Amino acid sequence: VQIVVHMVYFLHMNSRSEGGWNLMAMLFTLIIVGVTLAGALWVMHNMNANMMHLPPMGAEEMLHR
């Protein structure tokens, strides 16, 4: 909510300012941030799920790798 208040009241961003380019830039930024965040969470989830299937490694096995 605070971000929206700052953009509207302090930065004077709305759908009419500069022919809508500010709104388009903000939407593009939000899409890129969303894709990046979703991708990072997806990769971390898959790494966690795949690492759980490995057998536990003892000190002797760690020395030989």
N, CA, C and O atoms as a Tripos MOL2 file, in Angstrom:
@<TRIPOS>MOLECULE
protein
  260   259    65     0     0
PROTEIN
NO_CHARGES

@<TRIPOS>ATOM
      1 N           0.8370   -1.1930    0.0000 N.3       1 VAL1
      2 CA          0.0000    0.0000    0.0000 C.3       1 VAL1
      3 C           0.8720    1.2430    0.0000 C.2       1 VAL1
      4 O           0.5760    2.2170   -0.6930 O.2       1 VAL1
      5 N           1.9450    1.2110    0.7750 N.am      2 GLN2
      6 CA          2.8220    2.3750    0.8570 C.3       2 GLN2
      7 C           3.4710    2.6730   -0.4880 C.2       2 GLN2
      8 O           3.6340    3.8390   -0.8470 O.2       2 GLN2
      9 N           3.8390    1.6510   -1.2290 N.am      3 ILE3
     10 CA          4.4550    1.8600   -2.5430 C.3       3 ILE3
     11 C           3.4750    2.5430   -3.4810 C.2       3 ILE3
     12 O           3.8530    3.4600   -4.2100 O.2       3 ILE3
     13 N           2.2210    2.1070   -3.4720 N.am      4 VAL4
     14 CA          1.2120    2.7170   -4.3290 C.3       4 VAL4
     15 C           0.9830    4.1660   -3.9450 C.2       4 VAL4
     16 O           0.8830    5.0230   -4.8230 O.2       4 VAL4
     17 N           0.8960    4.4650   -2.6490 N.am      5 VAL5
     18 CA          0.7110    5.8460   -2.1850 C.3       5 VAL5
     19 C           1.8730    6.7110   -2.6410 C.2       5 VAL5
     20 O           1.6480    7.8270   -3.1100 O.2       5 VAL5
     21 N           3.0780    6.2490   -2.5240 N.am      6 HIS6
     22 CA          4.2440    7.0160   -2.9690 C.3       6 HIS6
     23 C           4.2100    7.2650   -4.4680 C.2       6 HIS6
     24 O           4.4880    8.3730   -4.9270 O.2       6 HIS6
     25 N           3.8670    6.2230   -5.2350 N.am      7 MET7
     26 CA          3.8550    6.3990   -6.6920 C.3       7 MET7
     27 C           2.7740    7.3740   -7.1340 C.2       7 MET7
     28 O           3.0010    8.1640   -8.0510 O.2       7 MET7
     29 N           1.6150    7.3400   -6.5090 N.am      8 VAL8
     30 CA          0.5070    8.1910   -6.9450 C.3       8 VAL8
     31 C           0.6660    9.6140   -6.4290 C.2       8 VAL8
     32 O           0.5290   10.5650   -7.1980 O.2       8 VAL8
     33 N           0.9540    9.7780   -5.1400 N.am      9 TYR9
     34 CA          0.9400   11.1120   -4.5490 C.3       9 TYR9
     35 C           2.2830   11.8430   -4.6340 C.2       9 TYR9
     36 O           2.2980   13.0710   -4.7170 O.2       9 TYR9
     37 N           3.3970   11.1310   -4.6170 N.am     10 PHE10
     38 CA          4.6940   11.8010   -4.6610 C.3      10 PHE10
     39 C           5.3180   11.7830   -6.0540 C.2      10 PHE10
     40 O           5.9160   12.7710   -6.4780 O.2      10 PHE10
     41 N           5.1820   10.6670   -6.7630 N.am     11 LEU11
     42 CA          5.7420   10.5840   -8.1070 C.3      11 LEU11
     43 C           4.7280   10.9740   -9.1760 C.2      11 LEU11
     44 O           5.0750   11.1000  -10.3510 O.2      11 LEU11
     45 N           3.4680   11.1660   -8.7660 N.am     12 HIS12
     46 CA          2.3840   11.5800   -9.6680 C.3      12 HIS12
     47 C           2.2520   10.6340  -10.8550 C.2      12 HIS12
     48 O           2.0680   11.0700  -11.9920 O.2      12 HIS12
     49 N           2.3500    9.3300  -10.5800 N.am     13 MET13
     50 CA          2.2030    8.3390  -11.6440 C.3      13 MET13
     51 C           0.7460    7.8930  -11.7050 C.2      13 MET13
     52 O           0.1500    7.5240  -10.6930 O.2      13 MET13
     53 N           0.1930    7.9350  -12.8990 N.am     14 ASN14
     54 CA         -1.1330    7.3900  -13.1370 C.3      14 ASN14
     55 C          -1.2000    6.9320  -14.5840 C.2      14 ASN14
     56 O          -0.2120    7.0290  -15.3120 O.2      14 ASN14
     57 N          -2.3430    6.4400  -15.0020 N.am     15 SER15
     58 CA         -2.4420    5.8890  -16.3540 C.3      15 SER15
     59 C          -2.4200    6.9780  -17.4260 C.2      15 SER15
     60 O          -2.2180    6.6690  -18.6000 O.2      15 SER15
     61 N          -2.6210    8.2270  -17.0570 N.am     16 ARG16
     62 CA         -2.6320    9.3120  -18.0500 C.3      16 ARG16
     63 C          -1.2730   10.0000  -18.1990 C.2      16 ARG16
     64 O          -1.0290   10.6560  -19.2120 O.2      16 ARG16
     65 N          -0.3870    9.8640  -17.2100 N.am     17 SER17
     66 CA          0.8800   10.5920  -17.2650 C.3      17 SER17
     67 C           1.7760   10.0470  -18.3760 C.2      17 SER17
     68 O           1.9490    8.8360  -18.5150 O.2      17 SER17
     69 N           2.3360   10.9550  -19.1560 N.am     18 GLU18
     70 CA          3.2470   10.6610  -20.2740 C.3      18 GLU18
     71 C           2.6460    9.6530  -21.2480 C.2      18 GLU18
     72 O           3.3500    8.7770  -21.7490 O.2      18 GLU18
     73 N           1.3850    9.7710  -21.5120 N.am     19 GLY19
     74 CA          0.7280    8.9180  -22.4980 C.3      19 GLY19
     75 C           0.6440    7.4580  -22.1070 C.2      19 GLY19
     76 O           0.5250    6.5980  -22.9800 O.2      19 GLY19
     77 N           0.7030    7.1510  -20.8190 N.am     20 GLY20
     78 CA          0.6050    5.7680  -20.3580 C.3      20 GLY20
     79 C           1.9270    5.0320  -20.3090 C.2      20 GLY20
     80 O           1.9550    3.8610  -19.9310 O.2      20 GLY20
     81 N           3.0270    5.6770  -20.6790 N.am     21 TRP21
     82 CA          4.3270    4.9870  -20.6850 C.3      21 TRP21
     83 C           4.7990    4.6520  -19.2730 C.2      21 TRP21
     84 O           5.4570    3.6320  -19.0700 O.2      21 TRP21
     85 N           4.4720    5.4970  -18.2960 N.am     22 ASN22
     86 CA          4.8510    5.1860  -16.9140 C.3      22 ASN22
     87 C           4.1700    3.9070  -16.4450 C.2      22 ASN22
     88 O           4.7950    3.0600  -15.8060 O.2      22 ASN22
     89 N           2.8940    3.7720  -16.7630 N.am     23 LEU23
     90 CA          2.1600    2.5660  -16.3700 C.3      23 LEU23
     91 C           2.7170    1.3390  -17.0750 C.2      23 LEU23
     92 O           2.8620    0.2810  -16.4630 O.2      23 LEU23
     93 N           3.0290    1.4740  -18.3550 N.am     24 MET24
     94 CA          3.6030    0.3420  -19.1070 C.3      24 MET24
     95 C           4.9520   -0.0670  -18.5200 C.2      24 MET24
     96 O           5.2280   -1.2580  -18.3740 O.2      24 MET24
     97 N           5.7890    0.9070  -18.1830 N.am     25 ALA25
     98 CA          7.0980    0.6030  -17.5970 C.3      25 ALA25
     99 C           6.9360   -0.0780  -16.2470 C.2      25 ALA25
    100 O           7.6760   -1.0100  -15.9330 O.2      25 ALA25
    101 N           5.9810    0.3730  -15.4460 N.am     26 MET26
    102 CA          5.7550   -0.2320  -14.1320 C.3      26 MET26
    103 C           5.2390   -1.6630  -14.2830 C.2      26 MET26
    104 O           5.6830   -2.5510  -13.5560 O.2      26 MET26
    105 N           4.3230   -1.8990  -15.2020 N.am     27 LEU27
    106 CA          3.8150   -3.2570  -15.4310 C.3      27 LEU27
    107 C           4.9190   -4.1870  -15.9210 C.2      27 LEU27
    108 O           5.0100   -5.3310  -15.4760 O.2      27 LEU27
    109 N           5.7550   -3.7060  -16.8310 N.am     28 PHE28
    110 CA          6.8790   -4.5040  -17.3260 C.3      28 PHE28
    111 C           7.8280   -4.8570  -16.1850 C.2      28 PHE28
    112 O           8.2920   -5.9930  -16.0900 O.2      28 PHE28
    113 N           8.1130   -3.8910  -15.3250 N.am     29 THR29
    114 CA          8.9950   -4.1250  -14.1810 C.3      29 THR29
    115 C           8.3990   -5.1640  -13.2490 C.2      29 THR29
    116 O           9.1090   -6.0550  -12.7830 O.2      29 THR29
    117 N           7.1000   -5.0640  -12.9690 N.am     30 LEU30
    118 CA          6.4510   -6.0250  -12.0810 C.3      30 LEU30
    119 C           6.4450   -7.4310  -12.6850 C.2      30 LEU30
    120 O           6.6030   -8.4150  -11.9630 O.2      30 LEU30
    121 N           6.2650   -7.5290  -13.9860 N.am     31 ILE31
    122 CA          6.2900   -8.8300  -14.6480 C.3      31 ILE31
    123 C           7.6880   -9.4480  -14.5540 C.2      31 ILE31
    124 O           7.8230  -10.6330  -14.2490 O.2      31 ILE31
    125 N           8.7140   -8.6560  -14.8120 N.am     32 ILE32
    126 CA         10.0940   -9.1630  -14.7380 C.3      32 ILE32
    127 C          10.4380   -9.5990  -13.3160 C.2      32 ILE32
    128 O          11.0470  -10.6510  -13.1240 O.2      32 ILE32
    129 N          10.0540   -8.8040  -12.3190 N.am     33 VAL33
    130 CA         10.3140   -9.1630  -10.9220 C.3      33 VAL33
    131 C           9.5560  -10.4410  -10.5640 C.2      33 VAL33
    132 O          10.1030  -11.3160   -9.8930 O.2      33 VAL33
    133 N           8.3090  -10.5550  -11.0040 N.am     34 GLY34
    134 CA          7.5200  -11.7550  -10.7280 C.3      34 GLY34
    135 C           8.1200  -13.0100  -11.3480 C.2      34 GLY34
    136 O           8.1890  -14.0550  -10.7020 O.2      34 GLY34
    137 N           8.5570  -12.9060  -12.6090 N.am     35 VAL35
    138 CA          9.1710  -14.0570  -13.2810 C.3      35 VAL35
    139 C          10.4700  -14.4420  -12.5860 C.2      35 VAL35
    140 O          10.7400  -15.6280  -12.3970 O.2      35 VAL35
    141 N          11.2720  -13.4630  -12.2050 N.am     36 THR36
    142 CA         12.5440  -13.7350  -11.5170 C.3      36 THR36
    143 C          12.3020  -14.3960  -10.1620 C.2      36 THR36
    144 O          12.9760  -15.3670   -9.8180 O.2      36 THR36
    145 N          11.3550  -13.8830   -9.4000 N.am     37 LEU37
    146 CA         11.0570  -14.4470   -8.0850 C.3      37 LEU37
    147 C          10.4960  -15.8580   -8.2100 C.2      37 LEU37
    148 O          10.9070  -16.7560   -7.4750 O.2      37 LEU37
    149 N           9.5640  -16.0590   -9.1320 N.am     38 ALA38
    150 CA          8.9860  -17.3940   -9.3260 C.3      38 ALA38
    151 C          10.0560  -18.3860   -9.7790 C.2      38 ALA38
    152 O          10.0740  -19.5250   -9.3110 O.2      38 ALA38
    153 N          10.9360  -17.9770  -10.6740 N.am     39 GLY39
    154 CA         12.0020  -18.8540  -11.1340 C.3      39 GLY39
    155 C          12.9640  -19.2180  -10.0250 C.2      39 GLY39
    156 O          13.3790  -20.3720   -9.9180 O.2      39 GLY39
    157 N          13.3240  -18.2540   -9.2000 N.am     40 ALA40
    158 CA         14.2440  -18.5290   -8.0940 C.3      40 ALA40
    159 C          13.6120  -19.5000   -7.0990 C.2      40 ALA40
    160 O          14.2760  -20.4230   -6.6270 O.2      40 ALA40
    161 N          12.3410  -19.2980   -6.7780 N.am     41 LEU41
    162 CA         11.6710  -20.2040   -5.8540 C.3      41 LEU41
    163 C          11.5300  -21.6060   -6.4420 C.2      41 LEU41
    164 O          11.6650  -22.6010   -5.7300 O.2      41 LEU41
    165 N          11.2600  -21.6780   -7.7330 N.am     42 TRP42
    166 CA         11.1220  -22.9780   -8.4080 C.3      42 TRP42
    167 C          12.4500  -23.7410   -8.3810 C.2      42 TRP42
    168 O          12.4780  -24.9380   -8.0950 O.2      42 TRP42
    169 N          13.5500  -23.0430   -8.6820 N.am     43 VAL43
    170 CA         14.8680  -23.6800   -8.6710 C.3      43 VAL43
    171 C          15.2270  -24.1460   -7.2660 C.2      43 VAL43
    172 O          15.7170  -25.2620   -7.0920 O.2      43 VAL43
    173 N          14.9870  -23.3000   -6.2570 N.am     44 MET44
    174 CA         15.3180  -23.6930   -4.8830 C.3      44 MET44
    175 C          14.4780  -24.8800   -4.4270 C.2      44 MET44
    176 O          14.9830  -25.7660   -3.7380 O.2      44 MET44
    177 N          13.2020  -24.9090   -4.8030 N.am     45 HIS45
    178 CA         12.3400  -26.0370   -4.4310 C.3      45 HIS45
    179 C          12.8310  -27.3270   -5.0880 C.2      45 HIS45
    180 O          12.9160  -28.3630   -4.4290 O.2      45 HIS45
    181 N          13.1530  -27.2720   -6.3760 N.am     46 ASN46
    182 CA         13.6220  -28.4700   -7.0720 C.3      46 ASN46
    183 C          14.9670  -28.9440   -6.5370 C.2      46 ASN46
    184 O          15.1980  -30.1480   -6.4250 O.2      46 ASN46
    185 N          15.8530  -28.0140   -6.2060 N.am     47 MET47
    186 CA         17.1440  -28.4190   -5.6410 C.3      47 MET47
    187 C          16.9420  -29.0930   -4.2910 C.2      47 MET47
    188 O          17.5860  -30.0990   -3.9930 O.2      47 MET47
    189 N          16.0530  -28.5460   -3.4770 N.am     48 ASN48
    190 CA         15.7850  -29.1410   -2.1690 C.3      48 ASN48
    191 C          15.1690  -30.5280   -2.3360 C.2      48 ASN48
    192 O          15.5590  -31.4630   -1.6380 O.2      48 ASN48
    193 N          14.2230  -30.6690   -3.2420 N.am     49 ALA49
    194 CA         13.5740  -31.9670   -3.4450 C.3      49 ALA49
    195 C          14.5620  -32.9980   -3.9760 C.2      49 ALA49
    196 O          14.5150  -34.1560   -3.5600 O.2      49 ALA49
    197 N          15.4480  -32.6140   -4.8780 N.am     50 ASN50
    198 CA         16.4020  -33.5560   -5.4520 C.3      50 ASN50
    199 C          17.5260  -33.8940   -4.4900 C.2      50 ASN50
    200 O          18.0500  -35.0070   -4.5410 O.2      50 ASN50
    201 N          17.9100  -32.9920   -3.6310 N.am     51 MET51
    202 CA         18.9920  -33.2660   -2.6860 C.3      51 MET51
    203 C          18.5270  -34.1960   -1.5680 C.2      51 MET51
    204 O          19.3540  -34.8430   -0.9250 O.2      51 MET51
    205 N          17.2280  -34.2740   -1.3290 N.am     52 MET52
    206 CA         16.7290  -35.1360   -0.2660 C.3      52 MET52
    207 C          16.8550  -36.6180   -0.6400 C.2      52 MET52
    208 O          16.7720  -37.4680    0.2460 O.2      52 MET52
    209 N          17.0520  -36.9570   -1.9170 N.am     53 HIS53
    210 CA         17.1300  -38.3430   -2.3550 C.3      53 HIS53
    211 C          18.5490  -38.8990   -2.2950 C.2      53 HIS53
    212 O          18.7390  -40.0970   -2.5090 O.2      53 HIS53
    213 N          19.5390  -38.0750   -2.0140 N.am     54 LEU54
    214 CA         20.9130  -38.5660   -1.9490 C.3      54 LEU54
    215 C          21.1410  -39.2960   -0.6360 C.2      54 LEU54
    216 O          20.6030  -38.8860    0.3930 O.2      54 LEU54
    217 N          21.9180  -40.3550   -0.6440 N.am     55 PRO55
    218 CA         22.2160  -41.0490    0.6120 C.3      55 PRO55
    219 C          23.1340  -40.1840    1.4740 C.2      55 PRO55
    220 O          23.9240  -39.4030    0.9450 O.2      55 PRO55
    221 N          23.0370  -40.3170    2.7790 N.am     56 PRO56
    222 CA         23.9280  -39.5340    3.6520 C.3      56 PRO56
    223 C          25.3820  -39.9380    3.4150 C.2      56 PRO56
    224 O          25.6930  -41.1110    3.2080 O.2      56 PRO56
    225 N          26.2530  -38.9480    3.4510 N.am     57 MET57
    226 CA         27.6540  -39.1870    3.1500 C.3      57 MET57
    227 C          28.4770  -39.0860    4.4360 C.2      57 MET57
    228 O          28.3870  -38.1010    5.1690 O.2      57 MET57
    229 N          29.2650  -40.1040    4.6900 N.am     58 GLY58
    230 CA         30.1200  -40.0920    5.8580 C.3      58 GLY58
    231 C          31.4430  -39.3960    5.5820 C.2      58 GLY58
    232 O          31.7170  -38.9980    4.4500 O.2      58 GLY58
    233 N          32.2610  -39.2500    6.6170 N.am     59 ALA59
    234 CA         33.5550  -38.5670    6.4950 C.3      59 ALA59
    235 C          34.4810  -39.3100    5.5430 C.2      59 ALA59
    236 O          35.2220  -38.6840    4.7860 O.2      59 ALA59
    237 N          34.4460  -40.6300    5.5730 N.am     60 GLU60
    238 CA         35.3260  -41.4330    4.7070 C.3      60 GLU60
    239 C          34.9740  -41.2050    3.2290 C.2      60 GLU60
    240 O          35.8630  -41.0530    2.3910 O.2      60 GLU60
    241 N          33.6940  -41.1850    2.9240 N.am     61 GLU61
    242 CA         33.2810  -40.9580    1.5390 C.3      61 GLU61
    243 C          33.5820  -39.5400    1.0850 C.2      61 GLU61
    244 O          33.8770  -39.3250   -0.0900 O.2      61 GLU61
    245 N          33.5160  -38.5810    1.9760 N.am     62 MET62
    246 CA         33.7900  -37.1880    1.6050 C.3      62 MET62
    247 C          35.2610  -37.0010    1.2360 C.2      62 MET62
    248 O          35.5870  -36.1830    0.3750 O.2      62 MET62
    249 N          36.1470  -37.7560    1.8850 N.am     63 LEU63
    250 CA         37.5800  -37.6380    1.5980 C.3      63 LEU63
    251 C          37.9310  -38.1910    0.2180 C.2      63 LEU63
    252 O          38.8760  -37.7110   -0.4070 O.2      63 LEU63
    253 N          37.1990  -39.1780   -0.2650 N.am     64 HIS64
    254 CA         37.4960  -39.8090   -1.5410 C.3      64 HIS64
    255 C          36.8310  -39.1380   -2.7200 C.2      64 HIS64
    256 O          37.0240  -39.5850   -3.8510 O.2      64 HIS64
    257 N          36.0660  -38.1020   -2.5180 N.am     65 ARG65
    258 CA         35.4000  -37.4090   -3.6360 C.3      65 ARG65
    259 C          36.1950  -36.2610   -4.1260 C.2      65 ARG65
    260 O          35.7780  -35.5750   -5.0600 O.2      65 ARG65
@<TRIPOS>BOND
     1     1     2 1
     2     2     3 1
     3     3     4 2
     4     3     5 am
     5     5     6 1
     6     6     7 1
     7     7     8 2
     8     7     9 am
     9     9    10 1
    10    10    11 1
    11    11    12 2
    12    11    13 am
    13    13    14 1
    14    14    15 1
    15    15    16 2
    16    15    17 am
    17    17    18 1
    18    18    19 1
    19    19    20 2
    20    19    21 am
    21    21    22 1
    22    22    23 1
    23    23    24 2
    24    23    25 am
    25    25    26 1
    26    26    27 1
    27    27    28 2
    28    27    29 am
    29    29    30 1
    30    30    31 1
    31    31    32 2
    32    31    33 am
    33    33    34 1
    34    34    35 1
    35    35    36 2
    36    35    37 am
    37    37    38 1
    38    38    39 1
    39    39    40 2
    40    39    41 am
    41    41    42 1
    42    42    43 1
    43    43    44 2
    44    43    45 am
    45    45    46 1
    46    46    47 1
    47    47    48 2
    48    47    49 am
    49    49    50 1
    50    50    51 1
    51    51    52 2
    52    51    53 am
    53    53    54 1
    54    54    55 1
    55    55    56 2
    56    55    57 am
    57    57    58 1
    58    58    59 1
    59    59    60 2
    60    59    61 am
    61    61    62 1
    62    62    63 1
    63    63    64 2
    64    63    65 am
    65    65    66 1
    66    66    67 1
    67    67    68 2
    68    67    69 am
    69    69    70 1
    70    70    71 1
    71    71    72 2
    72    71    73 am
    73    73    74 1
    74    74    75 1
    75    75    76 2
    76    75    77 am
    77    77    78 1
    78    78    79 1
    79    79    80 2
    80    79    81 am
    81    81    82 1
    82    82    83 1
    83    83    84 2
    84    83    85 am
    85    85    86 1
    86    86    87 1
    87    87    88 2
    88    87    89 am
    89    89    90 1
    90    90    91 1
    91    91    92 2
    92    91    93 am
    93    93    94 1
    94    94    95 1
    95    95    96 2
    96    95    97 am
    97    97    98 1
    98    98    99 1
    99    99   100 2
   100    99   101 am
   101   101   102 1
   102   102   103 1
   103   103   104 2
   104   103   105 am
   105   105   106 1
   106   106   107 1
   107   107   108 2
   108   107   109 am
   109   109   110 1
   110   110   111 1
   111   111   112 2
   112   111   113 am
   113   113   114 1
   114   114   115 1
   115   115   116 2
   116   115   117 am
   117   117   118 1
   118   118   119 1
   119   119   120 2
   120   119   121 am
   121   121   122 1
   122   122   123 1
   123   123   124 2
   124   123   125 am
   125   125   126 1
   126   126   127 1
   127   127   128 2
   128   127   129 am
   129   129   130 1
   130   130   131 1
   131   131   132 2
   132   131   133 am
   133   133   134 1
   134   134   135 1
   135   135   136 2
   136   135   137 am
   137   137   138 1
   138   138   139 1
   139   139   140 2
   140   139   141 am
   141   141   142 1
   142   142   143 1
   143   143   144 2
   144   143   145 am
   145   145   146 1
   146   146   147 1
   147   147   148 2
   148   147   149 am
   149   149   150 1
   150   150   151 1
   151   151   152 2
   152   151   153 am
   153   153   154 1
   154   154   155 1
   155   155   156 2
   156   155   157 am
   157   157   158 1
   158   158   159 1
   159   159   160 2
   160   159   161 am
   161   161   162 1
   162   162   163 1
   163   163   164 2
   164   163   165 am
   165   165   166 1
   166   166   167 1
   167   167   168 2
   168   167   169 am
   169   169   170 1
   170   170   171 1
   171   171   172 2
   172   171   173 am
   173   173   174 1
   174   174   175 1
   175   175   176 2
   176   175   177 am
   177   177   178 1
   178   178   179 1
   179   179   180 2
   180   179   181 am
   181   181   182 1
   182   182   183 1
   183   183   184 2
   184   183   185 am
   185   185   186 1
   186   186   187 1
   187   187   188 2
   188   187   189 am
   189   189   190 1
   190   190   191 1
   191   191   192 2
   192   191   193 am
   193   193   194 1
   194   194   195 1
   195   195   196 2
   196   195   197 am
   197   197   198 1
   198   198   199 1
   199   199   200 2
   200   199   201 am
   201   201   202 1
   202   202   203 1
   203   203   204 2
   204   203   205 am
   205   205   206 1
   206   206   207 1
   207   207   208 2
   208   207   209 am
   209   209   210 1
   210   210   211 1
   211   211   212 2
   212   211   213 am
   213   213   214 1
   214   214   215 1
   215   215   216 2
   216   215   217 am
   217   217   218 1
   218   218   219 1
   219   219   220 2
   220   219   221 am
   221   221   222 1
   222   222   223 1
   223   223   224 2
   224   223   225 am
   225   225   226 1
   226   226   227 1
   227   227   228 2
   228   227   229 am
   229   229   230 1
   230   230   231 1
   231   231   232 2
   232   231   233 am
   233   233   234 1
   234   234   235 1
   235   235   236 2
   236   235   237 am
   237   237   238 1
   238   238   239 1
   239   239   240 2
   240   239   241 am
   241   241   242 1
   242   242   243 1
   243   243   244 2
   244   243   245 am
   245   245   246 1
   246   246   247 1
   247   247   248 2
   248   247   249 am
   249   249   250 1
   250   250   251 1
   251   251   252 2
   252   251   253 am
   253   253   254 1
   254   254   255 1
   255   255   256 2
   256   255   257 am
   257   257   258 1
   258   258   259 1
   259   259   260 2
@<TRIPOS>SUBSTRUCTURE
     1 VAL1         2 RESIDUE 1 A VAL
     2 GLN2         6 RESIDUE 1 A GLN
     3 ILE3        10 RESIDUE 1 A ILE
     4 VAL4        14 RESIDUE 1 A VAL
     5 VAL5        18 RESIDUE 1 A VAL
     6 HIS6        22 RESIDUE 1 A HIS
     7 MET7        26 RESIDUE 1 A MET
     8 VAL8        30 RESIDUE 1 A VAL
     9 TYR9        34 RESIDUE 1 A TYR
    10 PHE10       38 RESIDUE 1 A PHE
    11 LEU11       42 RESIDUE 1 A LEU
    12 HIS12       46 RESIDUE 1 A HIS
    13 MET13       50 RESIDUE 1 A MET
    14 ASN14       54 RESIDUE 1 A ASN
    15 SER15       58 RESIDUE 1 A SER
    16 ARG16       62 RESIDUE 1 A ARG
    17 SER17       66 RESIDUE 1 A SER
    18 GLU18       70 RESIDUE 1 A GLU
    19 GLY19       74 RESIDUE 1 A GLY
    20 GLY20       78 RESIDUE 1 A GLY
    21 TRP21       82 RESIDUE 1 A TRP
    22 ASN22       86 RESIDUE 1 A ASN
    23 LEU23       90 RESIDUE 1 A LEU
    24 MET24       94 RESIDUE 1 A MET
    25 ALA25       98 RESIDUE 1 A ALA
    26 MET26      102 RESIDUE 1 A MET
    27 LEU27      106 RESIDUE 1 A LEU
    28 PHE28      110 RESIDUE 1 A PHE
    29 THR29      114 RESIDUE 1 A THR
    30 LEU30      118 RESIDUE 1 A LEU
    31 ILE31      122 RESIDUE 1 A ILE
    32 ILE32      126 RESIDUE 1 A ILE
    33 VAL33      130 RESIDUE 1 A VAL
    34 GLY34      134 RESIDUE 1 A GLY
    35 VAL35      138 RESIDUE 1 A VAL
    36 THR36      142 RESIDUE 1 A THR
    37 LEU37      146 RESIDUE 1 A LEU
    38 ALA38      150 RESIDUE 1 A ALA
    39 GLY39      154 RESIDUE 1 A GLY
    40 ALA40      158 RESIDUE 1 A ALA
    41 LEU41      162 RESIDUE 1 A LEU
    42 TRP42      166 RESIDUE 1 A TRP
    43 VAL43      170 RESIDUE 1 A VAL
    44 MET44      174 RESIDUE 1 A MET
    45 HIS45      178 RESIDUE 1 A HIS
    46 ASN46      182 RESIDUE 1 A ASN
    47 MET47      186 RESIDUE 1 A MET
    48 ASN48      190 RESIDUE 1 A ASN
    49 ALA49      194 RESIDUE 1 A ALA
    50 ASN50      198 RESIDUE 1 A ASN
    51 MET51      202 RESIDUE 1 A MET
    52 MET52      206 RESIDUE 1 A MET
    53 HIS53      210 RESIDUE 1 A HIS
    54 LEU54      214 RESIDUE 1 A LEU
    55 PRO55      218 RESIDUE 1 A PRO
    56 PRO56      222 RESIDUE 1 A PRO
    57 MET57      226 RESIDUE 1 A MET
    58 GLY58      230 RESIDUE 1 A GLY
    59 ALA59      234 RESIDUE 1 A ALA
    60 GLU60      238 RESIDUE 1 A GLU
    61 GLU61      242 RESIDUE 1 A GLU
    62 MET62      246 RESIDUE 1 A MET
    63 LEU63      250 RESIDUE 1 A LEU
    64 HIS64      254 RESIDUE 1 A HIS
    65 ARG65      258 RESIDUE 1 A ARG
